[in-house]
Amino acid sequence: MTEARADRAPLLSLVYPSLMLAAFFVVPFAIMLAVSFYHRVEGGFYEPAFELANYRRFLSAFFLNSLGFSLYLAALTAVICVAIGFPFTYLLTRLRRRHQVPWLVLLLSVLSLSEVIVGFTWSVLLSRTAGLSNLLAWIGVMPGPESWAPGFAAVLLGLTYLGFPYTVLVLYPSLSRLDPDIPEAARTLGASPLLAFFTVIVPGQRRAILAALIMLFVFTLGAYVIPQVLGRPQHWTLAVLIADQALYQSNLPFAAAMAIFLMLVSLGLVGLTLRLGRERTQVP
Amino acid sequence: MSRLLRTAFLAAAFLFLGAPLVIVAGVSVNAKKRLLFPPEGFSLGWYREMLTDAAWLKPIGNSLVIATLGALVALSIALPLAYALWRRRILYARALYALGIAPFILPPVISALGFLIFWSWTGHGGRIENDILSHGVFLVTLPLVTVSLGLESIDRAVVEAAATLGADHRTALRTVVLPLIVPYILSGYAFAFVLSMNEYIIAYMVAGFTVETLPIKIFNSLRYGYTPVMAAVAVGFVALAALVFGLIGRFGDLPRLLGAWAPEKR
């Protein structure tokens, strides 16, 4: 009797989470999906309809261009982050746990920083009066200080800074479970540490690397502040355009259509990642 | 990898992560109202302005209220969900778990737009409670992951021992399970709190024109010219994150929280 009643407790405890997630997550997404098919009325309103005009408009040259740029920027950032982040994470996980903790604190602190703060700090670092070029001129490497932002390189640098700690944390679980005997065996067989890294560790972690690339790609697709603070209008990503359409052009149906499209791309890619790493525990 | 190469690589990574923070810290103590590095003179006046000027105090207050309560909402959803999933791995609970993870993995602008449309549809736009609820749902992922990890780490034999000694599920939850997962609950809350403090796009789209949070205030200031106060605020953000994660690292098992499962083998 007691057992049967107690066994329902797990189900009962699901009631409140279900209600909250349904009301404040599923319903907003359902409404957004519906609005993406609605008809826009001038003046910032919309009326129920079922039309594909919003999706069709997305296929214009301007928005396709921006989509192409967003995808290119995200792919480039993902490759750079993983290229630096993988060897870094490998070295990190070879340290003693006790020595890993300060690194993890630093990485989490940087990761949690608002995109606004990161954009601001890098715009200062790349500026003429307080930046790196100022220091280089001071020690005589450069003839005079110059400004390095805004520009494409600045955007890329800012996004790499944003994505680097994320890369490390995505790779951390699988690399920290790597058996230390594996590189040891490669060494015993005569491989130099570098050779062992590239011929044994990297191929063995193919899946983790691919998963990290995809996760970074999706992460960077969401960049919103950095392209505006460190870039010029031609460096604006899809996320910026979505917010712009929603808030300043008052075209919610079109913004919703773009968001749904972005969501489908992201979900598809995340689904791919989950398939890749089925046996591993997922860490967000 | 050879020792020298290893040290050089780690040092370069440290420099990359630390450089912007050092420069901003330097800028924040400038005596003049200009962003200069190396700083000219030394003054803590910008920190004083941050803590006394209503233009900065108001957003600081808003951000603190939203983060404190938003993280609480996130925890209140995550705790029963993680517990139910731990007790019985039924399909529905697993689907709900996936739903709790989803908003965090998608580009946040998508959730932000969803919230914007939702709150204007309810006719209840521009309120601070919208920010709290939106952040709560958006950040559910963090306590969900940490609390689930905590529950997984409990030795089932301990719970069975409690049952043998006559404890029903409720008593076992209160006297055995909850005390064991307190560190994981606290870290989940702390993660959500810090991220809510830093979150920009959702807060901006949900109620950005009426409820100014700290990141919104900084982004607005970026458009109308820089002041060293912004650098002081940035230093405050870094200090807060370092304090929170430092405490978790000191009193909790950070490597484990981040997914290093295997016991250390040395």
Chai-1 contact restraints between the chains, C-beta under 6 A:
chainA,res_idxA,chainB,res_idxB,connection_type,confidence,min_distance_angstrom,max_distance_angstrom,comment,restraint_id
A,A6,B,D168,contact,1.0,0.0,6.0,A-B,restraint_1
A,A6,B,H169,contact,1.0,0.0,6.0,A-B,restraint_2
A,A9,B,H169,contact,1.0,0.0,6.0,A-B,restraint_3
A,P10,B,A84,contact,1.0,0.0,6.0,A-B,restraint_4
A,P10,B,R87,contact,1.0,0.0,6.0,A-B,restraint_5
A,P10,B,R88,contact,1.0,0.0,6.0,A-B,restraint_6
A,S13,B,P80,contact,1.0,0.0,6.0,A-B,restraint_7
A,S13,B,Y83,contact,1.0,0.0,6.0,A-B,restraint_8
A,S13,B,A84,contact,1.0,0.0,6.0,A-B,restraint_9
A,L14,B,A84,contact,1.0,0.0,6.0,A-B,restraint_10
A,P17,B,I77,contact,1.0,0.0,6.0,A-B,restraint_11
A,P17,B,P80,contact,1.0,0.0,6.0,A-B,restraint_12
A,P17,B,L81,contact,1.0,0.0,6.0,A-B,restraint_13
A,M20,B,I77,contact,1.0,0.0,6.0,A-B,restraint_14
A,L21,B,L99,contact,1.0,0.0,6.0,A-B,restraint_15
A,F24,B,L133,contact,1.0,0.0,6.0,A-B,restraint_16
A,F24,B,V137,contact,1.0,0.0,6.0,A-B,restraint_17
A,F25,B,V137,contact,1.0,0.0,6.0,A-B,restraint_18
A,P28,B,G114,contact,1.0,0.0,6.0,A-B,restraint_19
A,P28,B,F115,contact,1.0,0.0,6.0,A-B,restraint_20
A,P28,B,F118,contact,1.0,0.0,6.0,A-B,restraint_21
A,F29,B,G114,contact,1.0,0.0,6.0,A-B,restraint_22
A,I31,B,I117,contact,1.0,0.0,6.0,A-B,restraint_23
A,I31,B,F118,contact,1.0,0.0,6.0,A-B,restraint_24
A,I31,B,W121,contact,1.0,0.0,6.0,A-B,restraint_25
A,M32,B,G114,contact,1.0,0.0,6.0,A-B,restraint_26
A,M32,B,I117,contact,1.0,0.0,6.0,A-B,restraint_27
A,V35,B,I117,contact,1.0,0.0,6.0,A-B,restraint_28
A,F88,B,A13,contact,1.0,0.0,6.0,A-B,restraint_29
A,L91,B,R6,contact,1.0,0.0,6.0,A-B,restraint_30
A,R97,B,P255,contact,1.0,0.0,6.0,A-B,restraint_31
A,R97,B,E264,contact,1.0,0.0,6.0,A-B,restraint_32
A,Q100,B,P255,contact,1.0,0.0,6.0,A-B,restraint_33
A,V101,B,G249,contact,1.0,0.0,6.0,A-B,restraint_34
A,V101,B,L254,contact,1.0,0.0,6.0,A-B,restraint_35
A,L104,B,L254,contact,1.0,0.0,6.0,A-B,restraint_36
A,V105,B,F245,contact,1.0,0.0,6.0,A-B,restraint_37
A,V105,B,G246,contact,1.0,0.0,6.0,A-B,restraint_38
A,V105,B,G249,contact,1.0,0.0,6.0,A-B,restraint_39
A,L108,B,F245,contact,1.0,0.0,6.0,A-B,restraint_40
A,S109,B,A241,contact,1.0,0.0,6.0,A-B,restraint_41
A,S109,B,A242,contact,1.0,0.0,6.0,A-B,restraint_42
A,S109,B,F245,contact,1.0,0.0,6.0,A-B,restraint_43
A,V110,B,L17,contact,1.0,0.0,6.0,A-B,restraint_44
A,S112,B,V194,contact,1.0,0.0,6.0,A-B,restraint_45
A,S112,B,L195,contact,1.0,0.0,6.0,A-B,restraint_46
A,S112,B,N198,contact,1.0,0.0,6.0,A-B,restraint_47
A,S112,B,A241,contact,1.0,0.0,6.0,A-B,restraint_48
A,S114,B,N198,contact,1.0,0.0,6.0,A-B,restraint_49
A,S114,B,Y200,contact,1.0,0.0,6.0,A-B,restraint_50
A,S114,B,P215,contact,1.0,0.0,6.0,A-B,restraint_51
A,E115,B,Y200,contact,1.0,0.0,6.0,A-B,restraint_52
A,V116,B,Y200,contact,1.0,0.0,6.0,A-B,restraint_53
A,V116,B,P215,contact,1.0,0.0,6.0,A-B,restraint_54
A,V116,B,I218,contact,1.0,0.0,6.0,A-B,restraint_55
A,V116,B,F219,contact,1.0,0.0,6.0,A-B,restraint_56
A,I117,B,A234,contact,1.0,0.0,6.0,A-B,restraint_57
A,I117,B,F237,contact,1.0,0.0,6.0,A-B,restraint_58
A,T121,B,P20,contact,1.0,0.0,6.0,A-B,restraint_59
A,T121,B,V24,contact,1.0,0.0,6.0,A-B,restraint_60
A,T121,B,A234,contact,1.0,0.0,6.0,A-B,restraint_61
A,W122,B,P20,contact,1.0,0.0,6.0,A-B,restraint_62
A,V124,B,I23,contact,1.0,0.0,6.0,A-B,restraint_63
A,V124,B,V24,contact,1.0,0.0,6.0,A-B,restraint_64
A,V124,B,V27,contact,1.0,0.0,6.0,A-B,restraint_65
A,V124,B,L35,contact,1.0,0.0,6.0,A-B,restraint_66
A,L125,B,P20,contact,1.0,0.0,6.0,A-B,restraint_67
A,L125,B,I23,contact,1.0,0.0,6.0,A-B,restraint_68
A,T129,B,L36,contact,1.0,0.0,6.0,A-B,restraint_69
A,A130,B,V27,contact,1.0,0.0,6.0,A-B,restraint_70
A,A130,B,L35,contact,1.0,0.0,6.0,A-B,restraint_71
A,A130,B,L36,contact,1.0,0.0,6.0,A-B,restraint_72
A,A130,B,F37,contact,1.0,0.0,6.0,A-B,restraint_73
A,L169,B,L258,contact,1.0,0.0,6.0,A-B,restraint_74
A,Y172,B,L258,contact,1.0,0.0,6.0,A-B,restraint_75
A,Y172,B,G259,contact,1.0,0.0,6.0,A-B,restraint_76
A,P173,B,G259,contact,1.0,0.0,6.0,A-B,restraint_77
A,S176,B,A260,contact,1.0,0.0,6.0,A-B,restraint_78
A,R177,B,A262,contact,1.0,0.0,6.0,A-B,restraint_79
A,P193,B,M1,contact,1.0,0.0,6.0,A-B,restraint_80
A,P193,B,S2,contact,1.0,0.0,6.0,A-B,restraint_81
A,L221,B,P107,contact,1.0,0.0,6.0,A-B,restraint_82
A,G222,B,P107,contact,1.0,0.0,6.0,A-B,restraint_83
A,G222,B,P108,contact,1.0,0.0,6.0,A-B,restraint_84
A,G222,B,V109,contact,1.0,0.0,6.0,A-B,restraint_85
A,Y224,B,V109,contact,1.0,0.0,6.0,A-B,restraint_86
A,Y224,B,I201,contact,1.0,0.0,6.0,A-B,restraint_87
A,A239,B,V109,contact,1.0,0.0,6.0,A-B,restraint_88
A,I242,B,V109,contact,1.0,0.0,6.0,A-B,restraint_89
A,A246,B,L113,contact,1.0,0.0,6.0,A-B,restraint_90
A,A255,B,L113,contact,1.0,0.0,6.0,A-B,restraint_91
A,A259,B,I110,contact,1.0,0.0,6.0,A-B,restraint_92
A,A259,B,L113,contact,1.0,0.0,6.0,A-B,restraint_93
A,L262,B,I110,contact,1.0,0.0,6.0,A-B,restraint_94
A,M263,B,L106,contact,1.0,0.0,6.0,A-B,restraint_95
A,M263,B,I110,contact,1.0,0.0,6.0,A-B,restraint_96
A,S266,B,L106,contact,1.0,0.0,6.0,A-B,restraint_97
A,S266,B,P107,contact,1.0,0.0,6.0,A-B,restraint_98
A,V270,B,I105,contact,1.0,0.0,6.0,A-B,restraint_99
A,V283,B,G259,contact,1.0,0.0,6.0,A-B,restraint_100
A,P284,B,F104,contact,1.0,0.0,6.0,A-B,restraint_101
A,P284,B,T141,contact,1.0,0.0,6.0,A-B,restraint_102
